[in-house]
Every structure is written in C-alpha cells, then in structure tokens.
Amino acid sequence: MHLSLSEAIIVLLALPSVATILFWRLPILRRHRVARWLLAPGVYLGVAALGIIVGISLGWFTDDLGRRPAQYAVKMENWKNDPHVKIKTRNFDVESSLCSSPYPINSKSLVEDEANRVRMLKIVQVISHRELLPVERYYDTAGKLRFVYVDYGSNYVRIYLNAEGKVFWAVEQDGNKFTVGDYTNEDWQIQPSDAAHATERFRSDEACPEVKK
C-alpha cells in the first residue's frame, strides 16, 4: 500500500494527536497535572517516530519508489552538465589477462566542486556472475562522508551519516519492501569515510590495467 504525500502527512499528524488525547484523558493522570504536561510531548513524539518507522517498513510512504528506484538515485549524467563540478573517471580493462583479482574494479569516478573539494566518489566493482556493483559515497564541504548509496541491482541500500561522520540511519530496499538497516562505521560501505582518503582511493592502482584514452 502506498500513501500520497497528503495522506502520509495526515497519518503522521493524526495518529500522534489521537494517542496524546487518549493519554491526556487517562483518569489516573487527572490528579497529576504536572506529570501530564511533562509526559504529553513525549507521547506525541514517540508515536510519531513509531509511525515513521512502521510506515517505511510497510512501504506506506514510498509512492512507487519500489517500482521506479532509478529516479531516486543520483546519476552521474546529472553532474556532467553542471559547470560547478569537475568529474574525473578512470576505467579498467576487467577482461585483460593481466587482472590479478577475480572481482576487479571496473571504474572509479571522483566529483569535485568549484572549490576543488571532493563531493562524491563512485566505484563500480565486478562481483559474482560478472555483475557490476556500483557504490556512491557523498561528502560534505568539510570532507565528511554523509551519504552512501549501494546498488545491488535487485535491492538498494541507503546509509546516512551525521555531521560527525557517524552512521545514524540506514534503509534497505528490496522491491516494495523497506527495512531499517544495521550498519556501523566499521562496515566496508563506509570506507573511505573522508574526502582525503577518497582521493587516495581514486588514485590508487587496481588489479586490472587502466584503459588509457
């Protein structure tokens, strides 16, 4: 089941409001007015947070996200015509007999803004059955990793990090099903976790020879 934006807003406003009203009218709290005033905001926010988690898990707020996941992914083509960014790309010959890894890197792209700050690193790796695994990592102006997008083909992972570079939220999408992911800063998806190491990763040698233009 999918909810429109207006329906989702109504649900997120109505459920906490009803829960708070019921809580407010509890007979036991009529004699404890101070406690009622102190606890009511917590009840509202708690039910609202629970509604968001349940809604994401059940796909209420996706609005065809599962059927059209590509439109939510940031594509490299969207950057190419932006005069404020510079894109560097390295491609590798994964079919070469000189490759020293069964799962080599197919390509690496580095996006820099007008101030030459690294804003995105995209790495595409060959995995089992010769499929490609693109991983995009986005960095803020301070060089901290803030968002990771992993495209497994049949499912997708989005990982969000705060201003300190700590993972605080992750969502795994499999078709129309959304679940909360369990990721930490130690996981491979979070590396490189800053712009300096992203640059090093882009410049590093790979298992296959580079395709020279």
C-alpha positions as CSV (number, residue, x, y, z in Angstrom):
1,M,0.0,0.0,0.0
2,H,1.3,3.4,-0.9
3,L,0.2,6.8,0.5
4,S,0.3,10.1,-1.2
5,L,2.2,13.0,0.4
6,S,-1.0,14.5,1.8
7,E,-2.2,11.1,3.1
8,A,1.2,10.5,4.7
9,I,1.1,13.9,6.4
10,I,-2.4,13.2,7.7
11,V,-1.4,9.9,9.1
12,L,1.8,11.3,10.8
13,L,-0.3,14.1,12.4
14,A,-3.4,12.2,13.2
15,L,-2.0,9.2,15.0
16,P,0.2,11.1,17.5
17,S,-2.6,13.5,18.1
18,V,-5.2,10.8,18.9
19,A,-2.7,9.0,21.1
20,T,-1.9,12.2,23.0
21,I,-5.6,12.9,23.5
22,L,-6.2,9.5,24.9
23,F,-3.2,9.8,27.1
24,W,-4.3,13.2,28.4
25,R,-7.7,11.8,29.3
26,L,-6.4,8.9,31.4
27,P,-8.2,9.0,34.8
28,I,-5.0,8.3,36.7
29,L,-3.4,11.4,35.3
30,R,-6.2,13.8,36.2
31,R,-4.8,14.1,39.7
32,H,-1.2,14.6,38.4
33,R,-1.4,17.6,36.2
34,V,2.3,18.4,36.2
35,A,3.1,14.9,35.1
36,R,0.5,15.1,32.4
37,W,2.0,18.3,30.9
38,L,5.5,16.8,31.1
39,L,4.8,13.5,29.5
40,A,2.3,14.5,26.8
41,P,5.0,15.9,24.4
42,G,7.0,12.6,24.8
43,V,3.9,10.6,23.9
44,Y,3.3,12.7,20.8
45,L,6.9,12.4,19.6
46,G,7.2,8.7,20.4
47,V,4.1,7.8,18.5
48,A,5.2,10.0,15.5
49,A,8.6,8.3,15.4
50,L,7.0,4.9,15.6
51,G,4.6,5.8,12.8
52,I,7.6,6.8,10.6
53,I,9.4,3.5,11.2
54,V,6.3,1.4,10.6
55,G,5.4,3.4,7.5
56,I,8.8,2.9,6.0
57,S,8.9,-0.8,6.8
58,L,5.4,-1.3,5.3
59,G,6.1,0.9,2.3
60,W,3.4,3.4,3.1
61,F,5.5,6.4,2.1
62,T,7.3,5.1,-1.0
63,D,4.9,6.4,-3.7
64,D,6.1,3.9,-6.3
65,L,9.6,4.1,-5.0
66,G,10.0,0.4,-5.4
67,R,8.7,0.4,-9.0
68,R,10.9,3.3,-10.1
69,P,14.1,3.2,-7.9
70,A,16.2,4.7,-10.6
71,Q,14.6,8.1,-10.3
72,Y,15.8,8.4,-6.7
73,A,19.4,7.5,-7.4
74,V,21.8,10.4,-8.2
75,K,23.1,9.7,-11.6
76,M,26.5,10.7,-13.0
77,E,24.7,12.1,-16.0
78,N,23.1,14.7,-13.8
79,W,26.5,16.1,-12.9
80,K,28.1,16.3,-16.3
81,N,26.3,19.4,-17.4
82,D,26.9,21.3,-14.1
83,P,29.5,24.0,-14.7
84,H,30.4,24.0,-11.0
85,V,31.7,20.4,-10.8
86,K,34.6,18.5,-12.2
87,I,34.4,14.8,-12.9
88,K,37.5,12.6,-13.2
89,T,37.0,9.0,-14.3
90,R,39.3,6.0,-14.5
91,N,38.3,2.9,-16.4
92,F,39.9,-0.5,-16.2
93,D,40.1,-3.4,-18.6
94,V,38.5,-6.1,-16.5
95,E,38.8,-8.6,-19.4
96,S,42.5,-8.4,-19.5
97,S,44.6,-11.4,-18.8
98,L,46.7,-9.2,-16.6
99,C,44.0,-8.8,-14.0
100,S,45.1,-10.2,-10.6
101,S,41.7,-10.3,-8.9
102,P,38.5,-12.3,-9.6
103,Y,36.5,-9.3,-8.5
104,P,38.3,-6.3,-10.0
105,I,37.4,-2.6,-10.1
106,N,35.6,-1.7,-13.3
107,S,35.7,2.1,-12.9
108,K,36.3,4.9,-10.4
109,S,34.9,8.4,-10.7
110,L,35.7,11.4,-8.5
111,V,33.5,14.5,-8.4
112,E,34.9,17.9,-7.2
113,D,33.1,21.2,-6.7
114,E,34.2,24.6,-7.8
115,A,36.5,24.9,-4.7
116,N,38.2,21.6,-5.7
117,R,36.6,19.8,-2.7
118,V,35.8,16.1,-3.2
119,R,32.0,15.7,-3.1
120,M,31.5,12.2,-4.4
121,L,33.4,9.0,-5.1
122,K,31.8,6.3,-7.2
123,I,33.4,2.9,-7.5
124,V,32.0,0.1,-9.8
125,Q,33.3,-3.3,-9.0
126,V,32.8,-6.7,-10.8
127,I,31.2,-9.2,-8.4
128,S,29.9,-12.8,-8.8
129,H,28.4,-13.8,-12.2
130,R,30.3,-10.8,-13.7
131,E,27.6,-8.4,-12.4
132,L,28.5,-4.8,-11.5
133,L,28.2,-3.3,-8.1
134,P,28.2,0.5,-8.1
135,V,28.8,2.2,-4.7
136,E,28.4,6.0,-4.4
137,R,29.8,7.9,-1.4
138,Y,28.9,11.6,-0.9
139,Y,31.0,14.1,1.2
140,D,30.1,17.5,2.6
141,T,32.2,20.6,2.3
142,A,34.1,19.6,5.5
143,G,35.2,16.4,3.8
144,K,33.0,14.1,6.0
145,L,31.1,11.2,4.5
146,R,27.4,12.0,4.7
147,F,25.6,9.5,2.4
148,V,26.2,6.1,0.8
149,Y,24.2,4.5,-2.0
150,V,24.8,0.9,-2.8
151,D,23.1,-0.6,-5.9
152,Y,22.9,-4.4,-5.7
153,G,20.7,-4.5,-8.8
154,S,17.7,-6.2,-7.2
155,N,17.9,-4.2,-4.0
156,Y,19.4,-1.0,-2.7
157,V,21.0,0.3,0.5
158,R,21.0,4.0,1.6
159,I,23.2,4.9,4.6
160,Y,23.0,8.3,6.3
161,L,25.7,9.8,8.4
162,N,25.6,12.9,10.7
163,A,28.0,15.9,10.6
164,E,30.5,14.0,12.8
165,G,30.6,11.2,10.2
166,K,28.7,8.7,12.4
167,V,26.1,6.4,10.9
168,F,22.6,7.3,12.3
169,W,20.2,5.7,9.8
170,A,20.1,3.2,7.1
171,V,17.4,1.8,4.8
172,E,17.4,-1.4,2.8
173,Q,15.0,-1.6,-0.2
174,D,14.0,-4.9,-1.8
175,G,11.3,-4.2,-4.3
176,N,8.4,-2.5,-2.4
177,K,9.8,-3.7,1.0
178,F,11.8,-1.3,3.1
179,T,13.6,-2.4,6.3
180,V,15.9,-0.5,8.7
181,G,19.5,-1.5,8.1
182,D,22.1,-2.3,10.7
183,Y,25.3,-0.6,9.7
184,T,28.3,0.9,11.7
185,N,31.3,3.0,10.8
186,E,33.4,-0.2,10.7
187,D,31.5,-1.6,7.7
188,W,33.1,-1.6,4.3
189,Q,30.4,0.5,2.8
190,I,31.5,3.5,5.0
191,Q,35.1,3.4,3.7
192,P,36.7,5.7,2.7
193,S,35.0,7.9,5.3
194,D,36.6,11.2,4.4
195,A,37.5,13.2,1.3
196,A,41.2,12.8,1.7
197,H,41.0,9.0,1.7
198,A,38.5,9.2,-1.1
199,T,41.1,10.9,-3.2
200,E,43.7,8.3,-2.3
201,R,41.3,5.6,-3.2
202,F,40.7,7.2,-6.6
203,R,44.4,7.5,-7.3
204,S,45.4,4.0,-6.1
205,D,46.4,1.2,-8.5
206,E,43.9,-1.6,-9.3
207,A,44.1,-5.2,-10.2
208,C,43.5,-4.6,-13.9
209,P,45.3,-2.3,-16.3
210,E,43.8,1.1,-16.8
211,V,42.2,1.9,-20.1
212,K,44.0,5.0,-21.4
213,K,42.1,7.4,-23.5
